[in-house]
Amino acid sequence: MPRLRTVILVTLACLALAWWLAHPRLPRPAAAGLPPACPLPPQTRPGEPPLQTDVPSELRLPALGQARLSALAGFSVVARVLGREDYRFGHEAEFSPTDLALGWGRMADPAVLARLTIRQGGRWYHYRWQGTPPIPPDEIVRSSANMHIIPADAGVAQALASVRPEQTIQVDGWLVRIDDANGWRWVSSLRRDDSGNGACELVYACRITVL
């Protein structure tokens, strides 16, 4: 009987852990009970490349707990979801629970993607191919990116949780920099043609729409 009780307790603990890992935590709110203000930037349209715009002088994004959030540029992208990875651990996960690997242009073409192996991990996005690449490697870089998504409120967090690979989505928000009280910072890339460390976009998402 004690052994059976132990097995039951271990099973329940495993089920609880699986549920916890499957439900990314929401970002810390800027003010208790109130969704943070997140005005939409100018938006791109399907078939167009990501749109990066200037930040209005009057724009002030809310704090995330003890961290300061600074807008660096407006950002809007319509893209195919190449992959998603959820994170529970690390300081970054307190702000961004999910990374989306997104592709646009020919990186949204199923025939191109069929010749690529894509994976994510450690806040990175990786791709490889066999033989010759399906499109020039510099075009892969310019037409895809790993994006750290910070949901602006519970509604955006819910939309993010429902996003799945192979969907086409639109993300509208702001490329940002986070500075916390201990001197830690996390800064978005402001280019679409970079790769490697620091090349990911850090997006404070005001709206996520499945198209």
N, C-alpha and C positions, 0 to 999 in steps of 0.2 A: 504493500500500500504506500509506504513512503516513496518508493521508487516511482510509482504511478503519479503521485502528487508532483514529484520533481519534473517528470516528463511534461505534465500538463502546464506547470508554471513556465518551463522553458519555451514550450510551444506558444503560450500566450505572449511571452516577452518578444519572441520573434515576429509574431503577427503585429504587435504594437510598433516594433521598429520598422517593419515594412510599410505600415501606414504612414508613419512619421516621415520616412524618406520619400514617399510618393506624394506628399503634400508640402511643397515649398512654402516657407514662411513669407509673410507679407513684409514689405519694407516698413521701417518705423515711421509713424505718421508725423507730419509737421506740427499738428495741433490736435489734441485729444478730441475725438468725435467729429472732426471736420476734415473733409478731403482737401489736400493741398491744391492751391490754384495752379493750373497748368494751361495757359493760353496756347492755342495751336499756332504753329508757324505757317508760312506759305507751304502749300502742298504740291507734290508732284502728281503725275497722272500715270495710269498704266501704260507701259511701253516706253516711258521716259526714264532716264537715269536718276539716281538719288539727287535730291535737291538740298543744297546747303545754303543757308541765308544768314544775313547779319542779325545780331541780337538787338532788339529795340532798347533804347537807353533807359526806358522806364521799367523794363522787365526785371522782376525780382522773384527768384524761385525760393520756395520754403526750405527751411532747415530740415535735415533728416536726423532727428534726435539732437545730438551734440555736434553734428557735422554740418559744415557749410556747403551749400550747393550753388555753383556758379555756372551760368549758361555761357557756352563758348560760341555756339552757332545754332540756328534753327536747322532742323533735319527732317526730311520726309523721304521715305523709300517705299516703292512697290516691288516686291521680290518673292521669289520662290523659297520656301523653307527647305534648306538642304539638310538641316539637322537641328536638334535642340539638346541641351545638357542642363540638368538642374543641379544646384549646389546647396548643400546644407552647412558646410564647414568653411572656415576662413573668414577673415574680416570682410572681404568683398561680398560674401553671401548675406551679410546684414543689410546690404543695399540692393544688390542684384541677385535674385534667386535663380535666374535662368539666363543662359547664353543661347542666342539663335544664330546659326550659320545661315546666311542669306545670299541668294544669287539673283542677278538681274542680267539683262542682255542675253548673250548666248549661254551664260551660266544658269539660266532658267530653262534651257532646252533639254528635254528628257534624253534626246539622242546624245548630247554632250555628256550629261551627267551619268549615263549608262556606262561610260568608259572611264569614269573616275571612282576611286574609293575615297569616301569622305568619313572622317571621324572627328570627335571632339573630346577634350579632356584637359584638366588643369587650366581651364580658361583659355585654351587654344583651339584652333580649327586647323585640321590637317587634311590634305588631299594628295593622292598619288595616282599614277596611271601605269599601264603596261605598254611597252613599245613607245610609240610617238604620242605626244599629248593630243587630245581631241581638238583643242584650240591653243593658240600660243600661250605659254605660261604667263607672260605679262598681262594678257587679257583676262586670264583667270584671276590674277591679283586685282585688276581694275574692276572686275565684274562680280566680286564676291567678298564677303567679310564676315568675321565673327563679331557679334554685337552683344555687349553686356547690357541687358535690359533692366532698367529701374522703373517699376510700375508707379505711376503718379498717385494712384488711389486703388481702392479695393476693386472697383469695376475694371480697371485696366489689368490688375493682377489676375482677376478671374478670366479675362480674355486671353492673357498670356498663358495661363494654365491650360487652356483648351487648344492652343496652337499645336499642330502636328506637322511632321515632315511631309513634303510634297504639296502642301497648301500654298496658295498665293495670298500674301497678306500685305497690308499697308500699315506702316508704323510712322506716326507723326509725333514729334517731340523736340527735344533739345539735346545737343551734344554738350556734355557737362564735365566739370571738374569737381571732385569731392575733397574737402579738407576737414579732417577731424581735429578734435581738441588736443590730440597727442602728437600732432605734426605729420600724421600719415596722410597721403594724398593718392588720388586715383584720377588720371587725366585721360580724356578721350583723344583719339586720333582725329585730326581734321582733314585727312587726305584719304582718297580712295585708291591710291596707287602705291601705298606702302605695304610692307609685310614684316613679319617678325615681331619682336618685343615692342610693345607700344603701338601696334598698328590697329588694334581693335577699337571700335566705336563704343563709347559709354553713353547710352541713350536714356535720358529721362523721358519715358514714353507717356504722352498725354492721351494717346488713342491707338489702339490696335484693332484693325478690321480685317476679317477674313473675306477675300473677294471671290 
